Amino acid sequence: MAEPSKSALGQTSATKNNPVKPPLHAVLPPLILGTATFNHQYVADPHSMPYRDIVARALSLGVNAFDTSPYYGPSESLLGTALDALMNPANPPDDEAPHPLGRSSIFIVTKAGRIASTEFDYSPAWVRYSVLRSLQRLRTPYLDLVYMHDVEFVSPPIVLAAVRELRRLRDEEAIIRYVGISGFPPDVLCAVADMILSETGEPLDAVMSYGHFTVQNRRLGLPWVDGESEKDAEGSPLARLKTAGVDVVLNASMLGMGLLTSRGIPVSGDDSPLVRWHPSPPELRVACKKLADVAAAAGDHLESVAIRWSLAEWARVGAAAGLGVDISVPGTGPTKVGASVCGVSSTAELEETVAEWRGVLSTIGKVAGGTDDPYGSTRQNRVSNMVRNQLWPALGSWLDYVWESGSPGFVNTRQECDRGKVPDDGVVAAYEKAKQERQIATPHN
């Protein structure tokens, strides 16, 4: 199968020092490796998983953007270690000097505000501390994009203050390039995006929605999904986000946080971290396990079907709604596609996801070309037909079901008196010292 160009996979040439910062849609890669899986919620020991191999293989496949969060346990530190090894490779005397990875050739995304499952601190002091700590953990002088994490759990005025602080860190300290929000309920994301535009006069660069554009839950993309009529799009989540001036909307958690896999999320008899943590009700877990059986009967794996459907449909829907990113596809030229975040726990899963993504690209610009491509248009039609004619009917009333997130009864376990208090762990002091040294080294005229 022919290799897509690096631009088709999302390589960018924009740098932090560009005097005129381009809009996010011009620099954000369309496929981002999510590292929530580098976390105790998904695996028993994240330090033992092949995170270095996953990151290195992603880059070799042309996937040069990475999404993480302080909430994801050791994810930031593991990702930072893996990237640092590639940016500052060891050079044994007898070996040929390796070519180091340049910081401007990768796109790093992280979040702030969520500390634990029921603990949030969106205060400006904590947001700044969290960003500085992320710089340290990720071993980078700047972050390409930072979201306020899971905004449905705090009030809109508190989100607004946090976004203002991110923008201050962008404008005054130049350690952030783009600012966004993330969360689960699309209605909340839309309302917050609209409020931020109204209150500041500046729209968000990005909104990341997770779990709402999957084979089981299509709500983010209605009414564009699977060729449905777009005439009723007014008032839909994507139309509202576009009206709020959001530049890019990203789709994450295509497998419903593990729900849409061959193994699924067991109802009982399993005490793994994912089973304990996953918010899905037992009946939904059973319904999704039936989807795995349908896919297996057709000689396929549910995770492959679910990933391909979401990648292909979001590439189309995100672009149709005017919320996609720029790519260049040989044979087609400049075009737009919806951007997706994919999480993997092995290099094999990564390679399969990239193969499906390249298959999506091949249907856009014939990158892989020809009927011999096992991931091309034949694959896409087969997956689309299976989802529409078998999986959706099998789900019945569970199609588009959504569990609650950020309910009115939620209580933030971060006490009011503790919000804004940052640890005396040397993170802020180290940053201030480094900043002072830079100012001394490059005095203003």
Number of C-alpha atoms within 10 A of each C-alpha: 14 11 11 21 14 16 18 25 24 25 23 20 10 15 16 16 9 8 7 7 14 11 13 20 22 18 20 25 28 28 28 26 24 23 26 25 22 28 22 18 19 20 16 13 12 19 16 9 16 14 23 19 13 23 25 17 16 20 19 10 17 19 24 25 25 22 22 25 26 23 20 21 19 21 26 27 22 21 24 21 17 19 23 17 15 20 16 13 14 12 11 9 7 6 8 8 11 13 11 13 16 11 17 14 14 21 22 22 21 24 26 26 27 22 18 15 10 13 15 23 26 27 19 20 15 21 25 22 20 24 25 22 20 25 22 18 19 24 17 15 14 21 24 22 24 28 26 24 25 25 24 21 21 17 11 17 13 15 24 20 16 24 25 16 19 27 20 16 19 20 12 9 12 15 22 23 20 20 25 24 25 24 21 22 23 23 15 19 23 21 15 23 28 20 18 22 17 12 11 11 10 13 22 23 22 25 25 22 23 24 23 23 26 27 27 27 18 20 22 25 23 19 20 24 17 18 10 10 11 14 8 11 16 12 10 20 23 27 18 20 29 20 16 21 20 23 21 27 28 22 28 26 23 28 25 21 21 18 27 27 21 20 13 23 25 17 15 9 7 11 10 15 14 19 20 14 12 16 12 18 12 12 11 21 18 16 20 26 21 18 27 22 15 19 22 13 10 10 9 15 18 27 22 19 25 23 24 27 25 22 30 24 24 26 25 22 25 25 20 16 19 19 25 28 26 22 24 18 22 18 11 11 10 12 15 21 27 28 28 28 22 24 23 19 20 15 18 12 16 21 16 15 21 20 18 24 22 24 28 26 26 23 19 21 18 21 24 23 17 14 10 10 18 15 22 25 20 16 18 21 12 11 21 20 12 17 22 13 11 14 23 18 13 17 20 11 11 17 20 18 16 18 11 10 14 17 9 8 6 11 14 15 12 14 11 9 7 9 15 16 12 15 10 8 9 10 19 18 11 14 17 13 11 12 13 12 12 11 11 10 9 9 8 6 3
